[in-house]
Amino acid sequence: MRLLTHNMLASNARGAVTGYPLKLQVVKWSTKEAEPNPEFLRGMLPKIDWPALVAATQALGLPELLPEAPPTDAELSAEGAAADEGSALRRLHRALLEIHIEEGSLVCPDTDRCFPISRGVPNMLLHEDEVRN
């Protein structure tokens, strides 16, 4: 599961007020290189919950990966940003698209319901008695 996916998921369990952001508990993660796509990242940035993304990278033990504030459009559009490993564009790209959670769990902030992540796939299915009416 990519951190991009994590940023979009919420719990729909009974008792969840917002169910977001899900707390990330990581057992195993990996990095899988992907070709940078600056246009995609610039388009996704307004849809990203930045504090939740920063919290996810911190849960992985990577507090230095992202700053507390999102990058500006100028930082993302800077000449050579796609090739510069330390650029805001490449750090955002790594966080959203190259980090994969292999094993762990997602925990609802409202109900503490745990959703397992196995082989990179989060299981968000609810039992019948957990479904909201």
JOUR-V395189 format. One record per run of one state. SS is the DSSP state (helix for helix, strand for strand, loop for the rest). FROM is the first residue (numbers start at 1). LEN is the number of residues. If there is no record, write none. Layout:
SS&FROM&LEN / SS&FROM&LEN
//
This chain:
loop&1&1 / strand&2&1 / helix&3&6 / loop&9&4 / strand&13&1 / loop&14&9 / strand&23&9 / loop&32&6 / helix&38&8 / loop&46&4 / helix&50&10 / loop&60&13 / helix&73&5 / loop&78&10 / helix&88&11 / strand&99&9 / loop&108&6 / strand&114&5 / loop&119&2 / strand&121&2 / loop&123&5 / helix&128&3 / strand&131&1 / loop&132&2
//
